[in-house]
Amino acid sequence: MSSPGPRVVVLGGGVIGLACAWSLASRGADVELWDPAPGQGASHAAGGMLAPVSEATYEEEDLLALALASHARWPDFAARLEAASDISPDLHTEGALHVGMDLDDAREVWRTADLLERYSLPYQRLSSRELRRVAPALAPGARTALLVESDLWVDNRFVVQGLLAAAARAGVELVARRGAPIVEGGRVVGVASCDHGTPRESRCDTVVLAAGVDSGSVPGVAELVTLPLRPVKGQILRMGGARGLLDHTVRGTVHGDHVYLIPRVTGELVIGATSEELDDTHVTGRGLLELLRAATTLLPEVGELTLVDAVARLRPGTPDNGPLLGLVGTPGLVVATGHFRHGMLLTPVTADLVTDLVLDGVSGIAEATPFAATRYPPPSRHHPEDSP
């Protein structure tokens, strides 16, 4: 008779926490996931683009390597998720158009082409005539375009729905509470509720901290590991009545402003996303204007579409824009947070890493090594006796 799997509590029910919980339960762990509103944080407002090079810079080669490793896992991840949940994540493989409106914008497009060439990823440079054929609804003034065949995209909300269903079928228990680690004898041994309501505890072998931008402020975490997270606000729109308007995701640079347009199988068009160093989730007139101005310049018919939804959420940013992953000095705690703009893209590789660490104690994912959760030292504490 096989021994029961380890008990694991996952704190945080975004796409990262849900994927970790599903993966662990699928491999025999007894899993609880604590979150008062699973799937309603940053994952609810994601664009769903799986485009590793498009989000990278020349200075982020380690991050690009991790993103490429996760990108390669996505087709299998999507197939397994659909099989486990009966909900398609709507994975698209048609590629993405990168479009620039003026000469300065063109330089941004060529930067992407340079990176693609460096990593031997396929793309096509499109003439104006070819662009009109591929996306006739785009503005005639679009002067520069690439078709990046390796870019994928999914519907973020379908992914969340699928993960919720797959996790439930795998036996994950959802607990609609906020929790904090319990530390005894120098080890994390469970979680306790830290919100209003009847106190609750769950004892476990491992806690996985995947609470997004809130991870660093979970009570007691600061004593265990330094997580220098900052909120980066993103506003995103969904417009209705766009069926047939685009066949590809479009990543546009419009007179220096960045915008993406993502068609959905529902006939909606997602327009995103602002990037603001703010700690609130208010949808603002300025944010809507910024997005709509760029979107209508790139795709004039946006002005005739119907506003279906406008949301703002907080991305978990880090000083180097890379995630915080892995074991910490305190046994019993694994961290998976700080994914910034890359949460959806990095979901498969993060779930694999966390599952390996929890069940086997080690992971063979070399690309994750630069993103150790312990890479930031604790802040220095100034004591009066240190003063001259």
C-alpha positions in Angstrom: 0.0 0.0 0.0 1.5 3.3 -1.0 2.0 6.0 1.6 -0.2 9.1 1.4 1.2 12.1 -0.4 2.4 15.2 1.5 0.0 17.8 2.7 0.5 21.1 1.0 -1.2 24.5 1.4 -1.0 27.0 -1.4 -1.5 30.6 -0.4 -2.9 32.5 -3.4 -5.4 31.5 -6.1 -4.2 33.4 -9.1 -3.1 31.5 -12.2 0.3 30.6 -10.6 -1.2 29.3 -7.3 -4.0 27.4 -9.1 -1.5 25.7 -11.5 0.8 24.7 -8.6 -2.1 23.3 -6.7 -3.4 21.3 -9.7 0.0 20.0 -10.5 0.8 18.9 -7.0 -2.6 17.2 -6.5 -2.2 15.5 -9.9 1.0 13.9 -8.5 -0.6 12.7 -5.3 -0.3 15.6 -2.9 -3.1 16.4 -0.5 -3.6 20.1 -1.3 -5.6 23.0 0.1 -5.6 26.4 -1.7 -6.4 29.4 0.4 -7.8 32.5 -1.3 -10.9 34.5 -0.6 -11.5 35.1 -4.4 -9.6 32.7 -6.6 -8.8 34.0 -10.1 -10.0 37.5 -9.4 -6.6 39.2 -9.0 -4.1 40.0 -11.7 -5.0 36.8 -13.6 -8.5 38.3 -14.2 -7.0 41.2 -16.1 -4.3 39.5 -18.1 -4.0 39.7 -21.9 -3.0 36.0 -22.2 -0.2 36.6 -24.6 2.6 34.0 -24.6 5.3 36.0 -26.2 8.7 35.6 -24.5 10.8 37.8 -26.8 8.2 40.5 -27.1 8.4 41.2 -23.3 12.2 41.0 -23.0 15.1 43.4 -23.3 18.7 42.8 -24.2 19.6 43.1 -20.5 17.1 40.3 -19.5 18.7 37.2 -21.0 18.1 35.1 -18.0 14.5 36.0 -17.9 14.2 35.4 -21.6 15.7 31.9 -21.1 13.1 31.1 -18.4 10.3 32.5 -20.6 11.4 30.4 -23.6 11.5 27.3 -21.4 7.9 27.9 -20.2 6.7 28.9 -23.7 7.9 25.4 -24.9 5.7 23.8 -22.2 2.5 25.6 -23.1 1.1 23.4 -25.9 1.3 20.3 -23.7 0.1 22.3 -20.6 -2.9 23.6 -22.6 -3.8 20.1 -23.8 -3.6 18.6 -20.3 -5.6 21.4 -18.9 -8.4 20.9 -21.4 -8.4 17.2 -20.8 -8.5 17.6 -17.0 -11.2 20.3 -17.0 -13.3 20.0 -20.3 -12.6 23.7 -20.7 -10.4 24.9 -23.6 -7.9 27.6 -22.8 -8.3 28.7 -26.4 -4.7 28.4 -27.3 -3.9 30.2 -30.6 -0.8 29.5 -32.8 -1.4 31.9 -35.6 1.4 34.2 -34.4 1.3 37.9 -33.6 1.7 41.0 -35.6 4.2 43.6 -34.3 3.3 46.9 -35.9 4.9 50.4 -35.8 3.2 53.6 -37.0 6.1 56.0 -37.5 9.9 55.8 -37.9 10.6 55.9 -34.2 8.0 53.1 -33.7 9.8 51.1 -36.4 12.9 51.0 -34.3 11.0 49.2 -31.6 9.8 46.7 -34.2 13.4 46.1 -35.5 14.6 45.7 -31.9 12.2 42.7 -31.6 13.5 41.4 -34.9 17.1 41.5 -33.6 16.2 39.6 -30.5 14.3 37.0 -32.6 17.3 36.5 -34.8 19.6 36.2 -31.8 17.5 33.2 -30.5 16.8 31.7 -33.9 13.0 32.3 -33.6 11.0 32.5 -36.8 9.4 35.7 -38.1 8.5 37.4 -41.3 9.0 41.0 -42.3 5.8 42.2 -44.0 5.5 44.9 -46.6 2.6 47.3 -46.4 0.8 45.2 -49.0 1.3 42.0 -47.1 0.1 43.6 -43.9 -3.1 44.8 -45.6 -3.7 41.2 -46.8 -3.1 39.7 -43.3 -4.9 42.4 -41.3 -7.0 44.6 -43.7 -8.7 46.5 -40.8 -5.4 48.0 -39.6 -4.9 51.7 -40.3 -3.3 52.4 -43.7 -0.6 54.5 -42.0 1.0 51.4 -40.3 4.4 51.4 -41.9 6.4 48.6 -40.3 5.3 45.1 -39.4 6.6 41.7 -38.4 4.6 38.4 -38.2 6.1 36.6 -35.2 5.1 33.0 -35.8 6.3 31.7 -32.4 4.0 34.0 -30.4 1.0 32.2 -28.9 -2.0 33.4 -26.9 -4.8 32.1 -24.7 -7.9 33.5 -23.1 -6.8 34.2 -19.5 -10.3 33.8 -18.1 -10.7 30.4 -19.7 -7.3 29.4 -18.3 -8.5 30.4 -14.8 -11.8 28.6 -15.2 -10.0 25.5 -16.4 -7.6 25.5 -13.6 -10.3 25.9 -11.0 -12.2 22.9 -12.5 -9.0 20.8 -12.9 -7.9 21.5 -9.4 -11.3 20.6 -8.0 -11.3 17.3 -9.9 -7.8 16.5 -8.7 -9.0 16.9 -5.1 -7.8 20.4 -4.2 -9.9 21.9 -1.4 -10.6 25.6 -1.8 -10.6 27.6 1.4 -12.0 31.1 1.0 -9.7 32.7 3.6 -6.5 34.6 3.8 -3.7 32.6 5.6 -0.3 33.1 7.0 2.5 30.6 7.8 2.8 29.0 11.2 6.4 28.6 12.2 7.4 26.2 15.0 10.9 25.1 15.8 12.4 27.0 12.9 10.1 25.3 10.4 6.9 26.2 8.6 4.3 23.6 9.8 1.0 25.0 8.5 -1.1 28.1 8.0 -3.5 30.0 10.1 -6.3 32.4 9.0 -5.3 36.0 9.2 -8.6 37.6 8.3 -12.0 38.1 10.0 -14.1 35.1 10.9 -13.7 32.0 12.9 -10.0 31.1 13.4 -8.8 28.2 11.2 -5.6 26.3 11.0 -4.3 23.7 8.6 -1.2 21.7 9.4 0.9 20.6 6.5 4.3 19.6 5.3 4.8 22.5 2.9 3.3 25.9 2.3 3.6 27.4 -1.2 3.4 31.2 -1.1 1.9 32.3 -4.4 -0.1 35.4 -3.4 1.1 37.7 -6.1 1.7 41.3 -5.1 0.4 40.5 -1.6 3.0 37.8 -0.9 5.5 40.1 0.9 2.8 41.5 3.2 1.5 38.2 4.4 1.9 38.2 8.2 5.2 36.7 9.3 6.7 36.3 5.8 9.1 39.2 6.2 10.8 37.3 9.0 11.4 34.3 6.7 12.4 35.8 3.3 12.9 39.2 1.7 10.4 39.7 -1.1 10.9 43.2 -2.6 7.6 43.3 -4.4 6.0 46.5 -5.8 2.5 47.0 -7.3 2.4 47.9 -11.0 -1.1 48.9 -12.0 -2.5 47.7 -15.3 -5.8 48.8 -16.9 -7.3 46.7 -19.6 -10.5 46.9 -21.8 -12.8 44.4 -23.5 -14.8 45.6 -26.4 -17.7 43.7 -28.0 -18.7 43.3 -31.6 -15.2 42.6 -33.0 -15.8 39.2 -34.5 -13.8 38.8 -37.7 -11.9 42.1 -37.2 -8.5 40.5 -36.5 -7.1 37.0 -36.9 -3.9 37.7 -35.1 -2.9 39.4 -31.9 -1.5 42.8 -32.7 1.3 44.4 -30.6 1.4 48.0 -31.7 3.8 50.9 -31.0 1.8 54.1 -31.8 3.9 57.2 -31.6 5.8 55.8 -28.7 2.8 54.3 -26.9 2.5 50.6 -26.6 -0.9 48.8 -27.0 -1.9 45.3 -27.7 -5.1 44.0 -29.4 -6.2 40.4 -28.7 -9.2 38.8 -30.5 -11.3 36.4 -28.5 -13.4 33.5 -29.7 -16.3 35.2 -28.0 -16.1 38.0 -30.5 -14.6 40.4 -28.0 -11.4 42.4 -28.5 -9.1 42.9 -25.5 -7.2 46.1 -25.5 -4.3 46.5 -23.0 -2.6 47.5 -21.0 -1.3 50.5 -19.1 1.7 50.2 -16.8 1.5 52.6 -13.8 3.6 52.6 -10.6 0.4 52.9 -8.5 -1.2 50.9 -5.8 -4.9 51.1 -6.6 -7.3 49.3 -8.8 -9.4 52.2 -10.0 -10.3 52.3 -13.7 -9.5 55.9 -14.7 -10.5 58.2 -17.5 -6.8 58.8 -18.3 -6.2 55.1 -18.5 -9.1 54.5 -20.9 -8.1 57.5 -23.0 -4.5 56.3 -23.3 -5.6 52.8 -24.4 -8.4 53.9 -26.8 -6.3 56.7 -28.4 -3.5 54.2 -29.3 -6.0 51.4 -30.3 -8.1 53.6 -32.6 -5.0 55.0 -34.3 -3.9 51.4 -35.0 -7.4 49.9 -35.7 -9.9 52.7 -36.5 -12.9 50.4 -36.1 -12.3 50.1 -32.4 -14.2 53.4 -32.2 -17.4 51.6 -33.2 -17.1 48.7 -30.8 -19.1 48.4 -27.6 -17.3 48.7 -24.2 -18.0 45.4 -22.4 -15.6 45.5 -19.5 -12.8 47.7 -18.0 -10.7 46.5 -15.1 -7.5 47.3 -13.3 -5.3 45.0 -11.3 -1.9 45.0 -9.7 1.1 43.1 -11.2 3.7 41.9 -8.7 6.9 43.7 -9.9 10.5 43.0 -8.6 13.7 45.1 -8.9 15.0 43.0 -11.8 11.5 42.2 -13.3 12.1 38.5 -12.6 10.1 36.1 -10.5 10.9 35.0 -7.0 11.0 31.2 -7.0 12.0 28.3 -4.9 13.0 27.2 -1.4 14.0 29.6 1.4 16.1 29.2 4.5 13.2 28.1 6.6 12.2 24.5 5.8 8.6 23.9 4.7 8.2 27.1 2.6 8.4 27.4 -1.1 7.9 30.8 -2.9 6.3 31.4 -6.3 5.6 35.1 -6.9 6.9 38.3 -8.5 6.0 37.3 -12.1 5.2 40.9 -13.1 4.0 40.9 -16.7 4.9 37.3 -17.3 2.5 35.4 -15.0 0.5 33.7 -17.7 3.6 32.8 -19.8 5.6 31.5 -16.8 2.7 29.4 -15.4 3.8 26.0 -16.7 7.4 26.2 -15.8 6.6 27.6 -12.3 4.1 24.8 -11.6 6.7 22.2 -12.7 9.4 23.8 -10.6 7.2 24.1 -7.4 6.0 20.5 -7.8 9.5 19.1 -8.2 10.7 21.1 -5.1 7.8 20.0 -2.9 7.7 16.4 -3.9 11.4 15.7 -4.7 13.3 18.4 -2.9 15.2 19.4 -6.0 14.4 20.7 -9.5 16.2 20.2 -12.8 15.0 23.4 -14.3 18.3 25.2 -14.7 16.7 28.3 -16.2 15.1 29.1 -12.9 18.4 29.3 -11.0 18.9 33.1 -11.4 15.5 33.7 -9.9 16.0 32.2 -6.5 13.5 33.5 -3.9 16.4 34.2 -1.6 18.5 36.4 -4.0 17.6 39.7 -2.2 19.2 40.2 1.2 17.2 41.5 4.1 17.2 45.3 4.4 20.0 46.7 6.6 18.8 47.8 10.0 20.3 51.0 11.4 21.0 51.0 15.1 21.8 54.1 17.1 25.0 52.6 18.4 26.3 52.4 14.7 26.2 56.1 14.4 29.6 57.9 14.6 
